[in-house]
């Protein structure tokens, strides 16, 4: 099921097993010139997502075949697909949201939702991802391809979980400037940050992957401010 209006349209994959919700989304977004494809279970959605280009993906959490968390995680860590994902779900607890972001979701909208807000959030995700004209980020011998989410240092492949990938991308985008702790925490958890110093734990994992196997560190702590990535100390 696909619909389109105009070459400048946003192409979105809607992964939702409730046909009524799909029809409501279609009726609204098609008025705003979206090209829409639909999948009603996680396995079909994965096939469609890997064989077609999309600008954004709207993903329900509870799906037959493969749940939304598993879908999102496989999309990021197995297929290295960086398409922005808006997670759509009736679950609204902090723990559920954190699991969604940890799996690689870019935004989170709780049911019931206003179609106007869905449209606004999809527009924001589209603009954010398409505002980046250069997909290859480079700091010294470290590279990150924003299209494939592949990371290499000195020609060696580096595997990262979704949280570390987000942190590394932001650090490389801002390099060699310092990125504040608050900025990185908001990137991972929005306004609902977990207790304790969870950011430090993620930065430790990132350093283990990026720096530990190599001679010189690229990630530097700026005491009480944040972190930066640079060849220089």
C-alpha positions as a printed Julia matrix, in Angstrom:
233×3 Matrix{Float64}:
  0.0     0.0    0.0
  1.79    3.13  -1.17
  0.67    6.63  -1.95
  2.61    9.64  -3.17
  2.27   13.29  -4.08
  5.17   15.13  -5.67
  8.9    14.5   -5.92
  9.69   16.6   -2.85
  7.51   14.5   -0.58
  8.71   12.9    2.62
  8.69    9.14   2.25
  7.57    7.42   5.45
  7.19    3.8    6.48
  4.33    3.32   8.96
  4.75    0.13  11.0
  1.48   -0.37  12.88
 -0.79   -3.42  13.19
 -3.94   -1.39  13.91
 -5.51   -0.77  10.49
 -7.77    2.04  11.79
 -4.76    3.97  13.06
 -3.03    3.43   9.72
 -6.04    4.81   7.85
 -6.17    7.87  10.1
 -2.47    8.53   9.62
 -2.79    8.06   5.87
 -5.77   10.39   5.58
 -3.9    13.16   7.41
 -0.33   12.83   6.13
 -1.3    12.41   2.48
 -2.8    15.9    2.64
  0.74   17.07   3.43
  2.28   15.31   0.42
  3.82   12.32   2.2
  4.61    9.12   0.32
  3.44    6.36   2.65
  4.19    2.66   2.83
  2.66    0.42   5.48
  3.71   -2.74   7.29
  1.51   -4.52   9.81
  4.09   -6.78  11.48
  7.75   -6.49  12.41
  9.11   -9.08   9.98
  7.42   -7.53   6.93
  8.52   -4.1    8.12
 12.15   -5.19   8.26
 12.02   -6.48   4.7
 10.43   -3.26   3.44
 12.86   -1.05   5.4
 15.89   -2.86   4.01
 14.74   -2.88   0.39
 13.35    0.65   0.07
 14.68    4.12   0.93
 12.72    6.06   3.58
 13.12    9.49   5.1
 11.4     8.54   8.38
  9.91    5.45  10.04
  6.91    5.49  12.39
  7.2     2.38  14.54
  4.62    0.87  16.9
  6.09   -0.88  19.93
  3.68   -3.83  20.13
  3.82   -5.74  16.86
  3.25   -9.35  15.77
  6.23  -11.24  14.4
  8.89   -8.92  15.84
  8.26   -6.22  18.43
  9.22   -2.61  17.83
 12.23   -2.63  20.19
 13.73   -5.67  18.45
 12.99   -4.16  15.03
 14.69   -0.88  15.9
 17.72   -2.53  17.45
 18.24   -4.86  14.48
 17.79   -1.96  12.08
 20.6    -0.06  13.82
 23.07   -2.7   14.96
 22.63   -5.44  12.31
 21.6    -3.53   9.19
 23.3    -0.19  10.06
 20.29    1.77   8.8
 20.28    5.36  10.14
 16.76    6.36   9.01
 15.12    8.42  11.8
 12.62    6.36  13.84
  9.63    7.79  15.71
  8.39    5.2   18.2
  4.61    5.18  18.56
  3.2     3.36  21.56
  0.64    3.2   24.34
  3.44    2.62  26.87
  4.29    5.87  28.61
  6.54    4.94  31.55
 10.05    6.31  31.82
 11.49    2.79  31.63
  9.67    2.13  28.34
 10.93    5.4   26.87
 14.51    4.72  27.92
 14.36    1.26  26.34
 13.1     2.84  23.13
 15.93    5.36  22.97
 18.47    2.69  23.92
 17.24    0.57  21.01
 17.93    3.44  18.64
 14.68    5.42  18.41
 15.03    9.14  17.68
 11.7    10.3   19.1
  8.76    8.95  21.09
  5.03    9.69  20.81
  2.5     8.19  23.21
 -0.97    7.02  22.13
 -3.47    8.57  21.9
 -1.78   11.32  19.93
 -2.77   14.29  17.79
 -2.08   13.85  14.09
 -0.81   17.43  13.97
  1.87   16.54  16.53
  2.85   13.41  14.6
  3.25   15.53  11.47
  5.31   18.16  13.33
  7.63   15.57  14.85
  8.17   13.83  11.5
  8.97   17.18   9.89
 11.53   17.87  12.62
 13.18   14.46  12.2
 13.31   14.92   8.43
 14.88   18.37   8.65
 17.4    17.2   11.24
 18.58   14.26   9.18
 18.58   16.04   5.82
 20.34   19.1    7.11
 23.56   17.09   7.1
 25.1    17.39   3.66
 28.3    15.5    4.43
 27.63   11.94   5.56
 31.24   11.12   6.42
 32.59   12.52   9.69
 36.35   12.37  10.23
 38.55   13.05  13.26
 42.13   11.96  12.63
 42.1     8.26  11.78
 38.48    7.86  13.01
 35.56    7.94  10.57
 31.79    7.66  11.0
 29.45    7.28   8.04
 26.11    8.84   9.01
 24.26    6.97   6.25
 25.43    3.47   7.15
 26.4     4.1   10.82
 29.69    2.34  10.19
 32.66    3.4   12.32
 36.31    2.73  11.5
 39.55    3.71  13.2
 42.84    3.18  11.4
 40.95    0.99   8.93
 39.59   -1.26  11.67
 35.83   -1.67  12.09
 34.46   -0.46  15.46
 31.11   -1.83  16.67
 29.0     0.41  18.94
 25.62    0.09  20.64
 22.97    2.7   19.67
 23.64    4.95  22.69
 27.39    5.06  22.05
 26.74    5.68  18.36
 24.61    8.74  19.22
 27.27   10.08  21.57
 30.08    9.56  19.08
 28.16   11.19  16.25
 27.42   14.3   18.3
 31.01   14.56  19.51
 32.35   14.22  15.96
 29.85   16.73  14.6
 31.02   19.3   17.15
 34.75   18.39  17.04
 37.03   19.75  18.3
 34.62   21.77  20.47
 33.53   20.62  23.91
 30.03   19.13  24.12
 28.39   19.8   27.49
 27.24   16.92  29.69
 23.69   18.32  29.68
 23.64   18.25  25.88
 24.73   14.62  25.76
 22.27   13.58  28.48
 19.42   15.29  26.62
 20.5    13.52  23.43
 20.1    10.13  25.09
 17.18   10.65  27.47
 15.43   13.89  26.49
 13.92   15.47  29.63
 13.67   12.25  31.64
 17.2    11.45  32.7
 17.91    8.37  34.84
 19.27    8.6   38.36
 23.01    8.39  38.88
 25.77    9.06  36.38
 24.53    6.92  33.51
 26.34    9.15  30.99
 29.7     8.26  32.52
 28.91    4.57  32.01
 28.11    5.1   28.32
 31.22    7.23  27.83
 33.31    4.48  29.42
 31.91    1.96  26.91
 32.57    4.38  24.06
 36.17    4.88  25.16
 36.69    1.13  25.46
 35.68    0.77  21.81
 37.23    3.9   20.3
 40.42    4.44  22.32
 41.5     1.37  24.26
 42.67   -0.76  21.28
 44.77    2.12  19.89
 47.89    4.05  20.86
 46.45    7.51  21.5
 43.11    8.6   22.98
 40.72   10.71  20.92
 38.01   11.24  23.56
 38.9    13.75  26.26
 37.08   14.74  29.46
 36.78   18.46  30.18
 36.38   18.51  33.95
 32.91   19.57  35.14
 31.91   20.66  31.64
 31.67   17.77  29.22
 33.61   15.86  26.58
 35.4    16.53  23.32
 36.9    14.4   20.57
 40.16   15.51  19.03
 43.63   14.33  18.06
 45.03   16.95  20.44
 44.88   16.68  24.22
